[in-house]
């Protein structure tokens, strides 16, 4: 059976893509090919595309980064985290103001914001610099992950362009808030997870090539899996930004088990399920449970080392003599944080810009972060100018989301395509847990870590539109035209929205033209 690689859709055996092949009853040589398939071989071009797009992302994210402010002070929820970061900078990494009890998240993101303030001062650019850098790194990671998922430099580059031109990712990358850091560590953990999958399959291919796959009913031991360890560290850092990082910890743990099971079945292991349990799941407890917990606790280093941090010496009602006092204090503090979040419900008061998870996939309820008008703004060429920052997903990317996700689910159900499964699980981890308690106040910016998965899913679907490398010339040209127009539509849509994403002075008429849906208005 002939073997070939298709850049836009992944490696194939015969006429079937890797993700769809049944795992057993294949010749050994074909199973080795499936196991050992790696990223595209055009490494130089891949890095050129990555670097060029990352540099462009840096220009877009950092342009006029210090504007707007509220008379020199932070805007929207920056008012919580920016002063906390400044206090951390003065105190050596911790907050100690018990009168400011809106300290409801772990310290890592605020410490990163503080580094920007340390470098550039307490101003708009300073308190947003770390967020902008995180936004740039997200683009870089999405390009590399997209390239590895699709085995195509072109599609990896398109995924990066989609993230650059997404309004939600753009605005959150230019705000001194926490969610862009969650997105950074989530997509970085996803990148190491996918790299671990390829590494495991490459190791299995070596074992098969050496004829040792049948030496044990459970398959080979795989040794130290450094990429999986990296996933644990990065997910732990995500939890040290926001507790919602736990959602992706569970999701990625599930993915790695499925990847390992698939690798053992594809390799022809006689008892793949039990082999996965013994050889993969049990050893995963250390990197995917213990390591994230240790990383999370380590993020509180300044709090543990202080005498005046908030609730540092708090006591739980029934202390355990076997728990150190410092850890008991953290448990007490965490209980107060949990109580705060539990009480943050719609029945306690409705935020004018809150939304529910079913509105998030298409971005039906954005958020207004900043607005100035009625004589406060000039420079639009008219007497009545408006300046606004609206957290809004680019419609050309977000409105087809249900179609993209529906196609992905169909591919998972009918072709067992692992690429779609990976991005859908990552996407679902950012939405489904919030459906458990819809009474809670929720906001569209919770979708910030989900944007990379939407971009990756869209890029993979675009690979389907492009068609196989062996398709007719007319088919390939038509596919390339459709993908080019789709990508261009996202770019043009982003350019159109630029004024209300970046507080550019515009006329009242232009402001009205930007608000396409009634739900975009207050």
C-alpha positions as CSV (number, residue, x, y, z in Angstrom):
1,X,0.0,0.0,0.0
2,X,1.5,3.4,-1.0
3,X,2.3,5.9,1.7
4,X,2.3,9.6,1.4
5,X,2.0,12.8,3.4
6,X,-0.6,15.5,2.7
7,X,0.4,18.8,4.1
8,X,-3.0,20.4,4.5
9,X,-4.8,17.4,6.1
10,X,-2.2,15.3,7.8
11,X,-0.4,12.1,6.9
12,X,-2.4,9.4,5.1
13,X,-2.1,5.7,4.4
14,X,-3.5,4.9,1.0
15,X,-6.4,7.3,0.6
16,X,-7.4,7.6,4.3
17,X,-6.2,10.3,6.7
18,X,-4.5,9.3,9.9
19,X,-7.3,10.4,12.2
20,X,-9.9,8.2,10.5
21,X,-8.1,4.8,10.1
22,X,-9.1,1.9,12.3
23,X,-6.2,1.1,14.7
24,X,-5.9,-2.6,14.0
25,X,-5.6,-5.0,11.1
26,X,-3.0,-2.9,9.3
27,X,0.3,-4.1,8.0
28,X,3.1,-3.4,10.4
29,X,4.8,-1.0,8.0
30,X,1.7,1.1,7.7
31,X,1.3,1.2,11.5
32,X,4.9,2.4,11.9
33,X,4.1,5.2,9.4
34,X,1.0,6.2,11.4
35,X,2.8,6.2,14.6
36,X,5.9,8.1,13.4
37,X,4.2,10.9,11.4
38,X,5.6,14.2,12.4
39,X,5.2,17.9,11.5
40,X,5.9,19.2,8.0
41,X,9.4,19.0,6.8
42,X,9.6,22.6,5.6
43,X,11.2,23.7,8.9
44,X,12.8,26.9,7.6
45,X,9.7,28.1,5.9
46,X,7.7,27.2,9.0
47,X,9.9,29.4,11.2
48,X,9.9,32.2,8.7
49,X,6.1,32.2,8.7
50,X,6.1,32.0,12.5
51,X,8.5,34.8,13.1
52,X,7.0,37.2,10.5
53,X,3.4,36.7,11.9
54,X,4.6,37.0,15.5
55,X,6.3,40.3,14.7
56,X,3.2,41.5,13.0
57,X,1.2,40.5,16.1
58,X,3.6,42.5,18.3
59,X,3.0,45.6,16.2
60,X,-0.8,45.2,16.4
61,X,-0.9,44.3,20.1
62,X,1.5,47.1,21.3
63,X,0.3,49.9,19.0
64,X,-0.9,52.8,21.2
65,X,-1.0,50.4,24.1
66,X,-1.1,53.1,26.8
67,X,-4.4,54.5,25.5
68,X,-7.1,54.8,26.7
69,X,-7.1,55.4,30.5
70,X,-9.6,57.0,32.8
71,X,-7.8,60.3,33.4
72,X,-4.6,58.4,33.9
73,X,-6.1,55.6,35.9
74,X,-7.1,52.0,34.8
75,X,-10.4,51.3,33.0
76,X,-13.0,48.6,33.7
77,X,-11.7,45.6,35.7
78,X,-8.1,46.9,35.4
79,X,-9.2,49.0,38.5
80,X,-9.0,45.8,40.5
81,X,-5.8,44.1,39.3
82,X,-3.5,47.0,38.3
83,X,-3.4,48.6,41.8
84,X,-3.0,45.1,43.3
85,X,-0.1,44.5,41.0
86,X,1.4,47.8,42.0
87,X,1.1,46.9,45.7
88,X,2.8,43.6,45.0
89,X,5.6,45.5,43.4
90,X,6.1,47.6,46.5
91,X,5.7,44.7,48.9
92,X,7.8,42.1,47.3
93,X,5.2,40.0,45.6
94,X,2.1,40.0,47.9
95,X,-0.9,42.1,48.8
96,X,-1.5,43.2,52.4
97,X,-4.5,45.5,52.3
98,X,-7.3,43.8,54.2
99,X,-9.6,46.7,53.4
100,X,-9.4,45.9,49.7
101,X,-11.0,42.4,49.9
102,X,-11.5,42.1,46.2
103,X,-8.4,39.9,46.2
104,X,-10.2,36.9,44.7
105,X,-7.7,35.3,42.4
106,X,-4.2,33.6,42.8
107,X,-1.2,35.9,42.5
108,X,0.6,34.9,39.4
109,X,-1.1,37.1,36.8
110,X,-0.9,40.2,39.0
111,X,2.8,39.5,39.6
112,X,3.3,39.4,35.8
113,X,1.4,42.7,35.5
114,X,3.7,44.1,38.2
115,X,6.8,43.2,36.1
116,X,5.5,45.5,33.4
117,X,4.8,48.3,35.9
118,X,8.3,47.8,37.2
119,X,9.8,48.1,33.7
120,X,7.7,51.0,32.4
121,X,6.0,52.7,35.4
122,X,2.5,53.0,36.7
123,X,0.9,54.1,33.5
124,X,-1.3,52.5,30.7
125,X,1.7,51.1,28.8
126,X,3.3,49.7,32.0
127,X,0.3,47.9,33.4
128,X,-0.6,46.5,30.0
129,X,2.8,45.5,28.7
130,X,2.8,42.0,30.2
131,X,-0.7,41.3,28.8
132,X,0.4,42.5,25.3
133,X,3.5,40.2,25.4
134,X,1.3,37.3,26.5
135,X,-1.0,38.0,23.5
136,X,1.9,37.9,21.1
137,X,3.2,34.6,22.6
138,X,-0.3,33.1,22.1
139,X,-0.1,33.9,18.4
140,X,3.3,32.2,18.2
141,X,2.1,29.1,20.0
142,X,-1.1,28.8,17.9
143,X,1.0,28.9,14.7
144,X,3.2,26.2,15.9
145,X,0.4,24.1,17.3
146,X,-1.7,24.6,14.1
147,X,1.2,23.5,12.0
148,X,1.7,20.4,14.0
149,X,-2.0,19.5,14.1
150,X,-2.6,20.0,10.3
151,X,0.9,19.1,9.2
152,X,0.8,22.3,7.1
153,X,2.7,25.5,7.5
154,X,0.0,27.3,5.5
155,X,-2.8,26.3,7.8
156,X,-0.7,27.0,10.9
157,X,0.0,30.5,9.6
158,X,-3.8,31.0,8.9
159,X,-4.6,29.9,12.5
160,X,-2.1,32.6,13.7
161,X,-3.8,35.2,11.5
162,X,-7.2,34.3,12.9
163,X,-6.0,34.9,16.4
164,X,-4.3,38.2,15.5
165,X,-7.5,39.4,13.9
166,X,-9.8,38.3,16.6
167,X,-11.3,41.2,18.5
168,X,-11.7,39.5,21.9
169,X,-8.1,38.3,21.9
170,X,-6.9,41.7,20.7
171,X,-8.7,43.7,23.4
172,X,-7.8,41.3,26.2
173,X,-4.1,41.4,25.1
174,X,-4.3,45.2,25.7
175,X,-5.9,45.2,29.2
176,X,-4.3,44.8,32.6
177,X,-6.6,41.9,33.4
178,X,-6.0,38.2,34.1
179,X,-7.6,36.2,31.4
180,X,-5.0,36.7,28.7
181,X,-2.5,35.0,31.0
182,X,-4.9,32.1,31.5
183,X,-5.1,31.8,27.7
184,X,-1.3,31.8,27.4
185,X,-0.7,29.0,29.8
186,X,-3.6,27.0,28.5
187,X,-2.5,27.1,24.9
188,X,1.1,26.4,26.0
189,X,0.0,23.4,27.9
190,X,-2.0,22.3,24.8
191,X,1.1,22.7,22.7
192,X,3.2,20.4,25.0
193,X,0.4,17.9,25.1
194,X,0.3,17.6,21.3
195,X,4.1,17.4,21.3
196,X,3.9,14.6,23.9
197,X,1.4,12.7,21.7
198,X,3.8,12.9,18.7
199,X,6.7,11.9,20.9
200,X,4.9,8.9,22.3
201,X,3.9,7.7,18.8
202,X,7.5,8.1,17.6
203,X,8.8,6.0,20.5
204,X,6.2,3.4,19.7
205,X,7.3,3.4,16.0
206,X,10.9,2.7,17.1
207,X,9.7,-0.3,19.3
208,X,7.7,-1.6,16.3
209,X,10.6,-1.2,13.9
210,X,12.8,-3.2,16.3
211,X,10.2,-6.0,16.5
212,X,9.7,-5.6,20.3
213,X,6.0,-4.6,20.4
214,X,4.9,-8.1,21.3
215,X,7.4,-8.6,24.1
216,X,4.7,-7.7,26.6
217,X,0.9,-7.9,26.5
218,X,0.7,-4.3,27.8
219,X,3.2,-2.8,25.4
220,X,6.4,-1.0,26.2
221,X,7.2,1.3,29.0
222,X,7.9,4.8,27.6
223,X,10.3,6.2,30.1
224,X,10.3,9.8,31.2
225,X,7.9,11.9,29.2
226,X,9.3,15.4,29.5
227,X,6.6,17.0,27.3
228,X,3.9,15.6,29.5
229,X,5.7,17.0,32.5
230,X,5.8,20.4,30.8
231,X,2.0,20.1,30.4
232,X,1.6,19.6,34.1
233,X,3.8,22.6,34.9
234,X,2.0,24.9,32.5
235,X,-1.5,23.8,33.6
236,X,-0.3,24.5,37.2
237,X,0.7,28.0,36.1
238,X,-2.8,28.4,34.6
239,X,-4.4,27.5,37.9
240,X,-2.1,30.0,39.5
241,X,-3.7,32.7,37.4
242,X,-7.3,31.6,37.8
243,X,-8.9,28.5,39.4
244,X,-10.7,27.9,36.1
245,X,-7.4,26.4,34.9
246,X,-8.6,23.2,36.6
247,X,-11.1,22.8,33.8
248,X,-8.2,22.4,31.3
249,X,-6.3,20.2,33.7
250,X,-9.2,17.7,33.6
251,X,-9.6,18.1,29.8
252,X,-6.0,17.6,29.0
253,X,-5.7,14.6,31.3
254,X,-8.6,13.0,29.4
255,X,-6.9,13.8,26.1
256,X,-3.5,12.3,27.1
257,X,-5.2,9.1,28.1
258,X,-7.1,8.9,24.8
259,X,-3.9,9.7,22.9
260,X,-2.0,6.9,24.8
261,X,-4.7,4.4,24.2
262,X,-4.8,5.2,20.5
263,X,-1.0,4.9,20.2
264,X,-1.1,1.4,21.9
265,X,-4.0,0.2,19.7
266,X,-2.3,1.5,16.6
267,X,0.9,-0.2,17.5
268,X,-1.0,-3.5,17.9
269,X,-0.5,-4.0,21.6
270,X,-2.4,-7.1,22.7
271,X,-4.1,-5.5,25.7
272,X,-4.1,-1.8,25.0
273,X,-6.7,-0.7,27.6
274,X,-4.9,-2.4,30.5
275,X,-1.5,-1.3,29.1
276,X,-2.7,2.3,29.0
277,X,-3.9,2.1,32.6
278,X,-0.7,0.5,33.9
279,X,1.9,2.1,31.6
280,X,0.4,5.5,31.1
281,X,-2.4,6.5,33.5
282,X,-0.7,5.5,36.7
283,X,2.6,7.3,35.8
284,X,0.6,10.3,34.8
285,X,-0.5,11.0,38.4
286,X,2.9,12.6,39.1
287,X,3.1,15.0,36.2
288,X,-0.6,15.8,35.8
289,X,-1.8,15.8,39.4
290,X,1.1,16.3,41.8
291,X,3.2,18.7,39.7
292,X,0.3,21.1,39.0
293,X,-0.5,21.2,42.7
294,X,3.1,21.9,43.6
295,X,3.4,24.6,40.9
296,X,0.1,26.2,42.2
297,X,1.4,26.2,45.8
298,X,4.8,27.6,44.7
299,X,3.0,30.6,43.1
300,X,2.1,31.7,46.6
301,X,5.8,32.0,47.5
302,X,5.6,35.7,48.5
303,X,2.4,35.2,50.4
304,X,3.9,32.3,52.4
305,X,7.0,34.3,53.2
306,X,5.2,37.4,54.5
307,X,3.9,38.4,57.8
308,X,1.3,40.9,56.6
309,X,-0.3,39.4,53.5
310,X,-4.1,39.1,53.5
311,X,-5.3,36.3,55.7
312,X,-1.7,35.0,56.1
313,X,-2.5,33.8,59.6
314,X,-6.1,32.9,59.1
315,X,-7.4,29.9,60.9
316,X,-10.0,27.4,59.8
317,X,-12.7,26.4,62.3
318,X,-11.5,22.9,62.8
319,X,-7.7,23.0,62.3
320,X,-5.9,19.8,61.4
321,X,-2.7,19.3,63.5
322,X,-1.0,17.6,60.6
323,X,-1.4,20.6,58.3
324,X,1.3,23.3,58.6
325,X,0.0,26.7,59.8
326,X,1.0,28.4,56.5
327,X,-1.0,25.9,54.5
328,X,-3.9,26.2,56.9
329,X,-3.9,30.0,56.3
330,X,-4.0,29.5,52.6
331,X,-7.0,27.1,53.0
332,X,-8.7,29.7,55.1
333,X,-8.1,32.4,52.5
334,X,-9.2,30.1,49.7
335,X,-12.4,29.5,51.5
336,X,-13.2,33.2,51.6
337,X,-12.4,33.5,47.9
338,X,-14.8,30.6,47.2
339,X,-17.5,32.2,49.3
340,X,-17.0,35.4,47.3
341,X,-17.4,33.7,44.0
342,X,-20.4,31.7,45.3
343,X,-22.2,34.9,46.2
344,X,-21.5,36.5,42.9
345,X,-24.9,35.6,41.4
346,X,-27.4,37.3,39.1
347,X,-30.0,37.3,41.9
348,X,-27.6,39.5,44.0
349,X,-27.5,42.1,41.2
350,X,-27.2,42.1,37.5
351,X,-24.1,43.5,35.7
352,X,-25.2,45.5,32.7
353,X,-22.8,43.6,30.4
354,X,-23.0,40.1,31.9
355,X,-23.9,37.2,29.6
356,X,-24.5,33.4,29.7
357,X,-22.5,30.6,28.1
358,X,-25.0,29.9,25.3
359,X,-24.3,33.4,24.0
360,X,-20.5,33.0,24.0
361,X,-19.8,30.8,20.9
362,X,-21.1,33.5,18.5
363,X,-20.2,36.5,20.8
364,X,-23.8,37.7,20.9
365,X,-23.2,39.8,24.1
366,X,-19.9,41.7,24.0
367,X,-18.7,44.1,26.7
368,X,-18.1,47.8,26.7
369,X,-14.8,48.5,28.6
370,X,-14.5,52.2,27.9
371,X,-16.7,55.0,26.4
372,X,-16.2,58.7,26.0
373,X,-18.3,61.2,24.1
374,X,-20.4,64.3,24.5
375,X,-17.6,66.8,24.1
376,X,-15.0,64.7,25.8
377,X,-13.4,63.5,22.5
378,X,-12.0,65.3,19.5
379,X,-10.2,64.3,16.4
380,X,-12.9,62.6,14.4
381,X,-13.5,65.5,12.0
382,X,-16.9,66.3,13.5
383,X,-18.2,68.1,16.5
384,X,-19.7,65.0,18.1
385,X,-17.0,62.3,18.5
386,X,-17.0,59.0,20.3
387,X,-14.1,56.9,21.7
388,X,-14.8,53.4,22.8
389,X,-13.2,50.0,23.6
390,X,-15.6,47.1,23.1
391,X,-14.7,43.5,23.9
392,X,-16.1,42.0,20.7
393,X,-15.2,38.8,18.9
394,X,-14.6,39.4,15.1
395,X,-18.0,38.2,13.6
396,X,-16.4,36.6,10.5
397,X,-14.6,34.3,12.9
398,X,-17.2,33.8,15.6
399,X,-20.5,33.6,13.7
400,X,-19.5,30.4,11.8
401,X,-18.5,28.8,15.1
402,X,-21.5,26.5,15.4
403,X,-21.0,25.3,11.9
404,X,-17.2,24.7,12.5
405,X,-17.8,22.9,15.8
406,X,-20.7,20.9,14.3
407,X,-18.5,19.7,11.4
408,X,-15.8,18.9,13.9
409,X,-18.1,16.8,16.0
410,X,-19.3,15.0,12.9
411,X,-15.7,14.2,11.9
412,X,-15.0,12.9,15.4
413,X,-18.1,10.6,15.2
414,X,-17.6,9.4,11.7
415,X,-13.8,9.4,11.1
416,X,-12.4,9.4,14.7
417,X,-10.2,12.3,13.7
418,X,-8.0,13.1,16.7
419,X,-7.3,16.6,15.6
420,X,-10.9,17.7,15.9
421,X,-11.2,15.8,19.1
422,X,-8.3,17.7,20.6
423,X,-9.5,21.1,19.8
424,X,-13.1,20.4,20.6
425,X,-12.1,19.1,24.1
426,X,-10.0,22.2,24.6
427,X,-12.9,24.4,23.4
428,X,-15.5,22.6,25.5
429,X,-13.4,23.0,28.7
430,X,-13.9,26.7,28.5
431,X,-17.7,26.6,28.2
432,X,-19.3,23.5,29.6
433,X,-18.2,23.9,33.2
434,X,-20.0,27.3,33.3
435,X,-23.3,25.7,32.5
436,X,-23.3,23.9,35.8
437,X,-24.3,27.1,37.7
438,X,-25.9,29.5,35.3
439,X,-27.1,31.7,38.2
440,X,-23.6,32.9,38.6
441,X,-22.6,36.3,37.1
442,X,-20.6,35.5,33.9
443,X,-18.9,37.6,31.3
444,X,-17.8,37.2,27.7
445,X,-14.1,37.7,28.6
446,X,-14.2,34.2,30.1
447,X,-13.8,33.1,26.5
448,X,-10.3,34.4,26.1
449,X,-8.6,31.0,26.6
450,X,-11.1,29.5,24.1
451,X,-10.1,31.7,21.2
452,X,-7.0,29.7,20.2
453,X,-9.1,26.5,20.0
454,X,-11.7,28.3,17.8
455,X,-8.9,29.5,15.5
456,X,-7.4,26.0,15.3
457,X,-10.7,24.3,14.6
458,X,-11.4,26.8,11.9
459,X,-8.0,26.3,10.3
460,X,-8.5,22.5,10.3
461,X,-11.9,22.9,8.6
462,X,-10.2,25.2,6.1
463,X,-7.8,22.3,5.4
464,X,-10.8,20.2,4.5
465,X,-12.0,23.0,2.1
466,X,-8.6,23.1,0.5
467,X,-8.8,19.4,-0.4
468,X,-6.2,16.7,-0.6
469,X,-2.9,17.2,-2.3
470,X,-3.9,14.6,-4.9
471,X,-7.1,16.3,-5.8
472,X,-7.7,17.8,-9.3
473,X,-6.2,21.2,-10.1
474,X,-9.6,22.7,-10.3
475,X,-10.6,21.3,-6.9
476,X,-7.4,22.7,-5.2
477,X,-7.8,26.1,-6.8
478,X,-11.4,26.4,-5.8
479,X,-10.5,25.3,-2.3
480,X,-7.7,27.8,-2.1
481,X,-10.0,30.6,-3.4
482,X,-12.6,29.8,-0.7
483,X,-10.0,29.7,2.1
484,X,-8.4,32.9,0.9
485,X,-11.7,34.7,0.8
486,X,-12.7,33.3,4.3
487,X,-9.4,34.5,5.8
488,X,-9.6,37.8,4.0
489,X,-13.1,38.4,5.4
490,X,-11.8,37.9,8.9
491,X,-9.0,40.4,8.3
492,X,-11.3,43.0,6.7
493,X,-13.8,42.6,9.5
494,X,-11.1,43.1,12.1
495,X,-9.9,46.3,10.3
496,X,-13.5,47.6,10.2
497,X,-13.8,47.0,14.0
498,X,-10.4,48.5,14.7
499,X,-11.8,51.9,15.9
500,X,-14.0,50.4,18.6
501,X,-11.4,47.9,19.7
502,X,-8.7,50.6,20.2
503,X,-10.6,53.8,21.3
504,X,-10.0,55.6,18.0
505,X,-12.1,58.8,17.8
506,X,-15.0,58.2,15.4
507,X,-18.2,60.1,14.6
508,X,-21.5,59.2,16.2
509,X,-22.7,57.9,12.9
510,X,-19.7,55.6,12.6
511,X,-20.3,54.3,16.2
512,X,-23.9,53.5,15.3
513,X,-22.7,51.7,12.2
514,X,-20.3,49.5,14.2
515,X,-23.1,48.2,16.4
516,X,-24.6,45.5,14.2
517,X,-26.9,43.7,16.7
518,X,-29.2,45.0,19.3
519,X,-27.4,42.9,21.9
520,X,-24.2,44.9,21.2
521,X,-25.9,47.9,22.8
522,X,-26.4,48.5,26.5
